[in-house]
Every structure is written in C-alpha cells, then in structure tokens.
Amino acid sequence: MSEDQFMGNLYQRFPVTVEKGKGSHVWDIDGKEYIDCMGGYGVALVGHQNERVVKAIKEQVDKIITVHSSLYNKTREEFLKLLIQLAPKGLTQVHLNNSGAEAVEAAMKFARKFTGKKGMVAMKGSYHGKSFGALSLTFNPKYKKAFEPLVEKVSFASYGDIESLREVIDEDTAFVILEPIQGESGIIVPPEGFLQDVRKLCDEKGILLIFDEIQAGLGRTGRLWACQHWNTFPDIMCLAKGIAGGVPMGATLVRPDILASISKGEHSSTFGGNPLSCAAGTASLKALTEDGLIENSEKMGKIFREGLEKLKEKHPIIREVRGKGLMIGVEMKFEVRDILMNLIKEGVLMLYSGRNILRILPPLVISEEDIAKVLQSLDSVLVKEEEKRNAQG
C-alpha cells in the first residue's frame, strides 16, 4: 500500500483500500463489499453517505465553507440551537472545535479557570486523546511514556470504585473526567450506581464533573447520551466523532457560569464552528433524532449482543460480551489479530480494543440482516481459529 511510504508507521493498518460507502457497507477498489462494524472508529454514526448529511454539505459548499467565529453565521446558529435543545439539562453553552482531543483540551482549561484549582482526576482505563493535555488524562502508559513530562497534577482512580475516587481527590481537585462507558479499554460498562455516586461526591466537594461522550454519546448506546442510562448529568460534556456525519467536528458543552469565567482570546479555534461542519452537524442530529436511529441502535444492539451470547455458549474462546446499544465489546481468551484479518476475508470490518477484545461500532443504520451475516462470519472464523489452536495443541 503506497500510502505507507508517506504516512510513516503511525497506524495499525488493515489491507483494505476503501473506495466508497453506503449505510453500513463499504466497498474496496476492487468492488468487494464489506459490512462496516468499524464505522471509522465510531465516526460513521449516521451511516456512510447519509442523505441528509450529503445534501446539507452540497448546499453549504455552494454558499460558503469558512466563517471564523469572530463573524456571525446562520448555519452555525441553527446548529447551536439544535445541539443545545438536545443537550443534557444545564449545558446551555458550547465551544465548537474540531476533534475529540480538542473538546477535552477545552474542557480541561475551562474547568481549571472556573474553579481556580489545578488537580485533575481521570479513571484507570481511560482514553481521552493524544494531544498533551488529553494524553495526560489517558491512562495507558504505552501512549505516554515517550512523551513525559506531560501536564502535571493528574491522578487516576479505579473505574467503578467510588472509594478509590474518594482517596485520590483533595482540596485542589478541579475536576473528575470519565467516559460513561469506557471505549478504548474494552467497552467497560460501569457498575450500577457508580455515576450517581461520582456526581454526588463532586457536588459535595465542589468539583466539576466532565463526561467524555465522544465515543459513547449521540445515540451510540441506544440513548442520545450514554449518561441517560444512569440519569446522571455532567457540568461539562465533550463530543466529537460522529457529531457531523463524518466531517471533523468537536464540541465542548458547558454550564454558562463556567464559560463566563473565560476571557476573550483565552481559548479559540480557527476552524471551530465552520459552516460546512455545522451544516453536516445539523443534518446528523436530525438524522439521529428524526429518523429513528437511536431506537435502531437500542434494538439492533440487543439483537447483536444476544447473537454474540449464543456464540459465547458455542465457542469457549469468548470470555465475555458487554456493552449497550451498538457499542459492543467481545473479550477473547487470545489475541484477536488473526480473527480480524480472517473477518476481512469474510467481508466484515471490525475493530480491536487492546490485544484480546473485538470492538464493534457499526453505523446506527445497521440492519438485522447485516447483523445475522456478521454473526455467521464470526462463527465460521472462530470455528477455524479453534481448529487451528487444537491442531497446535
């Protein structure tokens, strides 16, 4: 693949050259069709070539592509109104940026300025991005070691353990950040009551609570916001990935008193809130809320997980199936690289989380028929994998 000579060795790459996509399917340059359970790491949320998104982008391109936020723009205004209408209660203002890492960086700055405190607490197993600030809040040492020293005063608590959190916070803690469902570390769903306990503890101690819903938000889990599963809401929420139907966009939603603490010029983004992303963003939010995608995520996710549980009964190689909606992890007893490569041969694209977990993040438009095919393909790949392992003794 000639891209490699220009891009260096930065990505774990799969031998597929994608040419086009539609819904939950993509096609390579030879015309081979794949069911896409990768979804661009969760970006293809409303489906490839979503009609609303394509139409909105085409219409916006004919008007103007870039309008800096020092000027006003009606496309941006329309997007902001819709986003805030859908946002969790109290989050009535927003900083628009271009990616998940940027959404997190903004949240860090806003929280520290508002509280006047410096301490930051994230969770073990967390993933918040790879820019310096976001990386400081990301747990896995393999991402961080070569780049230290990072931002100081970060502590990590055990995810799902309120006592562990209680131990690491102090009077200088500005915020606690967590993913309502952890993505990168293997689709880890918190124990019942944990998010509520964290909210309560933050309220008691005057600490801001930040939810990173970059992967779990926007209908992915069968609710518009993952935190709705536990009826618990943050002071700041970070969004990105599928928010603009595949066009780069990030958003940091905040309580207005928090944003009021930031002076003009203390934080900005040249591309943030550009009309192209905003037009696509409005179309994506409408697709999610008006075209039944959130309901489909819940329904198809249930069918998918039930099918995977049946495979678990048949294949001892599967340790656990977990997740909500169409955010699913399948933990294996062995590394999954060969399974992923063999699924490609079967016409299925899937992700990994760590070395032994399959991560499934398909577009929310996926059908029952597609899910049946994916389960069938995974079944036959696992049969071969077990035969190979048995032969090796």
C-alpha positions as CSV (number, residue, x, y, z in Angstrom):
1,M,0.0,0.0,0.0
2,S,1.8,3.1,-1.2
3,E,0.3,5.4,1.4
4,D,2.7,3.9,4.0
5,Q,5.8,5.5,2.4
6,F,4.3,8.9,3.1
7,M,2.4,8.4,6.4
8,G,5.0,6.5,8.4
9,N,4.2,3.7,10.8
10,L,1.7,5.6,12.9
11,Y,-1.4,3.4,12.4
12,Q,-2.3,-0.3,12.9
13,R,-3.4,-0.8,9.3
14,F,-5.6,-3.3,7.6
15,P,-5.1,-4.5,4.0
16,V,-8.3,-2.8,2.6
17,T,-8.4,0.2,0.3
18,V,-11.9,1.7,0.8
19,E,-13.4,3.4,-2.3
20,K,-17.0,4.2,-1.3
21,G,-19.6,3.6,1.4
22,K,-23.4,3.5,1.8
23,G,-25.2,3.0,5.0
24,S,-23.4,0.3,7.0
25,H,-21.5,-1.1,3.9
26,V,-18.2,-0.1,2.3
27,W,-16.6,-1.2,-0.9
28,D,-12.9,-1.5,-1.8
29,I,-11.2,-0.5,-5.1
30,D,-11.9,-4.0,-6.5
31,G,-15.6,-3.7,-5.8
32,K,-15.6,-6.1,-2.8
33,E,-18.3,-5.3,-0.3
34,Y,-17.8,-5.3,3.5
35,I,-20.2,-4.8,6.4
36,D,-18.6,-2.0,8.4
37,C,-18.5,-2.7,12.1
38,M,-15.5,-0.3,12.4
39,G,-17.5,2.8,11.4
40,G,-14.4,4.9,11.2
41,Y,-13.8,4.3,15.0
42,G,-17.4,5.4,15.6
43,V,-17.4,8.4,13.2
44,A,-19.8,6.9,10.6
45,L,-22.6,7.1,13.2
46,V,-25.5,8.1,10.9
47,G,-24.3,5.8,8.1
48,H,-22.0,6.4,5.1
49,Q,-23.4,8.8,2.5
50,N,-26.3,9.7,4.8
51,E,-28.7,11.5,2.5
52,R,-29.4,14.4,5.0
53,V,-25.7,14.9,5.5
54,V,-24.7,14.7,1.8
55,K,-27.5,17.2,0.9
56,A,-26.5,19.6,3.7
57,I,-22.8,19.6,2.7
58,K,-23.6,20.1,-1.0
59,E,-25.9,23.0,-0.3
60,Q,-23.4,24.6,2.1
61,V,-20.5,24.3,-0.3
62,D,-22.4,26.4,-2.8
63,K,-22.7,29.2,-0.2
64,I,-19.5,29.5,1.9
65,I,-17.1,27.0,3.5
66,T,-15.4,29.0,6.2
67,V,-16.6,31.8,8.5
68,H,-14.4,32.4,11.6
69,S,-16.3,32.8,14.9
70,S,-15.3,36.5,15.0
71,L,-18.2,36.8,12.5
72,Y,-21.7,35.5,12.7
73,N,-23.2,32.8,10.5
74,K,-26.8,31.5,10.3
75,T,-25.7,27.9,9.6
76,R,-23.7,27.9,12.8
77,E,-26.6,29.5,14.7
78,E,-29.0,26.8,13.5
79,F,-26.6,24.0,14.6
80,L,-26.0,25.6,18.0
81,K,-29.8,25.9,18.7
82,L,-30.4,22.3,17.8
83,L,-27.4,21.0,19.8
84,I,-28.4,22.9,22.9
85,Q,-32.0,21.9,22.6
86,L,-30.8,18.2,22.7
87,A,-28.1,18.7,25.3
88,P,-28.4,17.5,28.9
89,K,-30.1,20.0,31.2
90,G,-28.0,22.9,32.3
91,L,-25.4,22.6,29.4
92,T,-26.6,25.7,27.5
93,Q,-23.4,27.0,26.0
94,V,-20.8,25.4,23.8
95,H,-17.3,25.8,22.4
96,L,-17.0,24.4,18.9
97,N,-13.8,22.8,17.9
98,N,-12.6,20.0,15.5
99,S,-11.9,16.7,17.3
100,G,-12.3,14.7,20.5
101,A,-8.9,15.7,21.8
102,E,-9.7,19.4,21.2
103,A,-13.0,19.0,23.0
104,V,-11.2,17.6,26.0
105,E,-8.4,20.2,25.9
106,A,-11.1,22.9,26.1
107,A,-12.8,21.2,29.0
108,M,-9.6,21.0,31.0
109,K,-8.9,24.7,30.5
110,F,-12.5,25.8,31.3
111,A,-12.6,23.6,34.5
112,R,-9.3,24.8,35.8
113,K,-10.0,28.5,35.1
114,F,-13.5,28.3,36.6
115,T,-12.5,26.5,39.8
116,G,-9.1,28.2,40.3
117,K,-7.8,24.7,41.2
118,K,-5.1,22.6,39.5
119,G,-5.8,18.9,40.3
120,M,-7.3,16.6,37.7
121,V,-8.7,13.1,38.2
122,A,-9.3,10.6,35.5
123,M,-10.0,6.9,35.5
124,K,-7.8,3.9,35.1
125,G,-8.5,2.5,31.6
126,S,-9.5,6.0,30.4
127,Y,-8.8,7.3,26.9
128,H,-9.3,11.0,26.1
129,G,-7.0,11.6,23.2
130,K,-3.3,12.0,22.3
131,S,-2.6,15.8,22.4
132,F,-0.6,16.7,25.5
133,G,-3.4,17.7,27.8
134,A,-5.8,14.9,26.7
135,L,-2.9,12.4,26.8
136,S,-2.2,13.4,30.4
137,L,-5.7,12.2,31.3
138,T,-5.3,9.0,29.2
139,F,-4.4,6.0,31.4
140,N,-2.4,3.6,29.2
141,P,1.3,4.1,29.8
142,K,2.2,2.9,26.3
143,Y,0.8,6.1,24.8
144,K,2.5,8.3,27.3
145,K,5.9,7.1,28.4
146,A,7.9,8.6,25.5
147,F,6.4,12.0,25.8
148,E,6.7,12.7,29.5
149,P,6.7,15.1,31.3
150,L,3.1,15.7,30.5
151,V,0.6,18.0,32.2
152,E,1.1,17.7,36.0
153,K,-1.3,17.1,38.8
154,V,-3.2,14.2,37.3
155,S,-4.4,11.3,39.4
156,F,-6.2,8.1,38.4
157,A,-9.0,6.3,40.3
158,S,-10.3,2.8,39.6
159,Y,-13.3,2.9,37.3
160,G,-16.4,1.8,39.1
161,D,-14.9,2.1,42.5
162,I,-16.1,5.2,44.4
163,E,-13.8,4.7,47.4
164,S,-10.8,4.7,45.1
165,L,-12.0,8.1,43.7
166,R,-12.6,9.4,47.2
167,E,-8.9,8.6,48.1
168,V,-7.4,10.5,45.1
169,I,-9.4,13.7,45.3
170,D,-8.3,16.6,47.5
171,E,-9.0,20.3,48.1
172,D,-7.0,21.2,44.9
173,T,-9.1,18.9,42.6
174,A,-10.6,21.0,39.8
175,F,-12.5,18.2,38.0
176,V,-13.1,14.5,37.6
177,I,-13.4,13.3,34.0
178,L,-14.7,9.9,32.9
179,E,-16.3,8.1,30.0
180,P,-19.9,6.9,31.0
181,I,-18.9,3.7,29.1
182,Q,-15.1,3.2,28.6
183,G,-14.3,2.7,24.9
184,E,-10.6,2.2,24.2
185,S,-10.1,-0.1,27.2
186,G,-12.6,-2.6,26.0
187,I,-16.2,-1.3,26.3
188,I,-16.3,-1.2,30.1
189,V,-19.9,-0.5,31.5
190,P,-19.8,1.0,35.0
191,P,-21.5,-0.8,37.9
192,E,-25.0,0.4,38.7
193,G,-24.9,3.5,41.0
194,F,-21.3,4.5,40.2
195,L,-22.1,7.5,38.0
196,Q,-24.6,8.7,40.6
197,D,-22.1,8.3,43.4
198,V,-19.4,10.2,41.4
199,R,-21.9,13.1,40.8
200,K,-22.8,13.2,44.5
201,L,-19.2,13.2,45.6
202,C,-18.3,16.0,43.1
203,D,-21.2,18.1,44.4
204,E,-20.1,17.6,48.0
205,K,-16.6,18.6,47.3
206,G,-17.2,21.5,44.8
207,I,-15.5,19.6,42.0
208,L,-16.7,19.8,38.3
209,L,-17.7,16.6,36.6
210,I,-16.8,16.1,33.0
211,F,-18.2,13.4,30.8
212,D,-16.4,12.4,27.7
213,E,-19.2,11.2,25.5
214,I,-17.0,11.3,22.3
215,Q,-17.4,7.6,21.6
216,A,-20.4,6.7,23.8
217,G,-22.7,9.7,23.0
218,L,-25.1,10.7,20.3
219,G,-27.2,7.6,20.2
220,R,-24.4,5.0,20.1
221,T,-25.6,3.2,23.3
222,G,-29.4,3.3,22.4
223,R,-29.9,6.6,24.3
224,L,-29.0,10.1,22.9
225,W,-26.5,10.5,25.8
226,A,-24.9,7.4,27.5
227,C,-25.2,9.1,30.9
228,Q,-29.0,9.0,30.4
229,H,-28.8,5.2,31.2
230,W,-28.0,6.3,34.8
231,N,-30.0,9.6,34.8
232,T,-26.8,11.4,35.8
233,F,-25.5,14.6,34.1
234,P,-22.2,16.4,34.0
235,D,-21.1,20.1,34.3
236,I,-19.1,19.8,31.1
237,M,-19.6,17.3,28.2
238,C,-17.1,16.5,25.4
239,L,-18.4,15.4,22.0
240,A,-16.9,14.6,18.6
241,K,-16.6,11.5,16.4
242,G,-20.0,11.2,14.6
243,I,-21.4,14.6,15.5
244,A,-21.1,15.9,11.9
245,G,-21.7,12.7,10.0
246,G,-18.0,12.2,9.1
247,V,-16.9,15.8,8.8
248,P,-14.3,16.8,11.5
249,M,-16.0,18.4,14.4
250,G,-15.8,18.6,18.2
251,A,-17.9,20.3,20.8
252,T,-17.4,21.1,24.5
253,L,-20.8,21.7,26.1
254,V,-20.7,23.7,29.4
255,R,-22.8,25.4,32.1
256,P,-22.9,29.1,31.2
257,D,-21.3,30.2,34.5
258,I,-18.3,28.0,33.7
259,L,-17.9,29.5,30.2
260,A,-18.3,33.0,31.7
261,S,-15.1,32.6,33.5
262,I,-13.1,32.5,30.3
263,S,-12.0,35.9,28.9
264,K,-11.9,36.8,25.3
265,G,-9.0,35.3,23.5
266,E,-8.1,32.8,26.2
267,H,-9.4,29.9,24.1
268,S,-10.4,29.8,20.4
269,S,-10.3,27.7,17.3
270,T,-9.7,28.8,13.7
271,F,-11.8,26.1,12.1
272,G,-14.2,25.5,15.0
273,G,-17.8,26.1,14.0
274,N,-17.1,26.4,10.3
275,P,-20.4,26.4,8.3
276,L,-19.5,23.1,6.5
277,S,-19.2,21.2,9.7
278,C,-22.2,22.9,11.2
279,A,-24.4,22.1,8.2
280,A,-23.3,18.5,8.4
281,G,-23.8,18.6,12.2
282,T,-27.4,19.8,12.0
283,A,-28.1,17.1,9.4
284,S,-26.6,14.4,11.6
285,L,-28.5,15.5,14.7
286,K,-31.7,15.5,12.7
287,A,-30.9,12.0,11.3
288,L,-30.4,10.7,14.9
289,T,-33.5,12.2,16.4
290,E,-36.0,12.2,13.5
291,D,-35.1,9.0,11.5
292,G,-35.3,6.5,14.4
293,L,-31.5,5.9,14.6
294,I,-31.3,6.0,18.4
295,E,-34.2,3.5,18.6
296,N,-32.5,1.3,16.0
297,S,-29.3,1.4,18.0
298,E,-31.1,0.1,21.0
299,K,-33.0,-2.6,19.1
300,M,-30.1,-3.8,16.9
301,G,-27.7,-3.7,19.8
302,K,-29.9,-6.0,21.7
303,I,-30.1,-8.4,18.8
304,F,-26.4,-8.2,18.2
305,R,-25.5,-8.9,21.9
306,E,-28.0,-11.8,22.1
307,G,-26.4,-13.4,19.0
308,L,-22.9,-12.9,20.4
309,E,-24.0,-14.5,23.7
310,K,-25.1,-17.6,21.7
311,L,-21.7,-17.6,20.1
312,K,-20.1,-17.5,23.5
313,E,-22.0,-20.6,24.5
314,K,-20.6,-22.4,21.4
315,H,-17.1,-21.0,21.5
316,P,-15.1,-21.3,24.7
317,I,-12.6,-18.8,23.2
318,I,-15.1,-16.0,24.0
319,R,-14.7,-14.8,27.6
320,E,-17.3,-12.0,27.8
321,V,-19.8,-10.0,25.8
322,R,-20.6,-6.5,27.0
323,G,-21.9,-3.0,26.1
324,K,-25.0,-1.1,25.4
325,G,-26.7,-0.3,22.1
326,L,-24.3,-0.5,19.3
327,M,-21.2,0.0,21.5
328,I,-20.1,-3.7,22.0
329,G,-17.0,-5.4,23.2
330,V,-16.3,-9.1,22.8
331,E,-13.4,-10.2,25.1
332,M,-11.5,-13.2,23.9
333,K,-9.1,-15.5,25.7
334,F,-6.5,-14.9,23.0
335,E,-5.2,-12.1,20.8
336,V,-7.7,-11.0,18.1
337,R,-5.4,-10.0,15.2
338,D,-6.0,-13.2,13.2
339,I,-9.7,-13.1,13.9
340,L,-9.8,-9.5,12.5
341,M,-7.8,-10.5,9.4
342,N,-10.0,-13.5,8.7
343,L,-13.2,-11.4,9.1
344,I,-11.8,-9.2,6.4
345,K,-11.7,-12.2,4.1
346,E,-15.4,-12.9,5.0
347,G,-16.3,-9.3,4.1
348,V,-16.6,-7.9,7.7
349,L,-14.5,-5.0,9.1
350,M,-14.2,-4.9,12.9
351,L,-12.0,-3.1,15.5
352,Y,-9.9,-4.1,18.4
353,S,-9.6,-2.8,22.0
354,G,-6.2,-3.8,23.3
355,R,-4.9,-7.2,22.1
356,N,-7.8,-9.5,23.0
357,I,-11.0,-7.6,22.6
358,L,-13.1,-7.2,19.5
359,R,-14.8,-3.7,19.4
360,I,-18.0,-3.3,17.4
361,L,-19.0,0.3,16.5
362,P,-21.2,0.0,13.3
363,P,-23.3,2.8,11.9
364,L,-26.6,3.1,13.7
365,V,-28.4,2.3,10.5
366,I,-27.2,-1.3,10.5
367,S,-29.9,-3.9,9.8
368,E,-30.9,-7.2,11.4
369,E,-29.9,-8.9,8.1
370,D,-26.3,-7.4,8.3
371,I,-26.0,-8.4,12.0
372,A,-27.0,-12.0,11.0
373,K,-24.3,-12.1,8.4
374,V,-21.7,-10.7,10.8
375,L,-22.6,-13.3,13.4
376,Q,-22.4,-16.0,10.8
377,S,-18.9,-14.8,9.6
378,L,-17.6,-14.5,13.2
379,D,-18.9,-18.0,13.9
380,S,-17.1,-19.6,10.9
381,V,-13.9,-17.6,11.7
382,L,-14.0,-18.8,15.4
383,V,-14.5,-22.4,14.3
384,K,-11.3,-22.2,12.1
385,E,-9.4,-20.4,14.9
386,E,-10.3,-23.2,17.4
387,E,-9.4,-25.9,14.9
388,K,-6.0,-24.2,14.4
389,R,-5.4,-23.9,18.1
390,N,-6.4,-27.5,18.7
391,A,-4.1,-28.7,16.0
392,Q,-1.3,-26.7,17.6
393,G,-2.1,-28.5,20.8
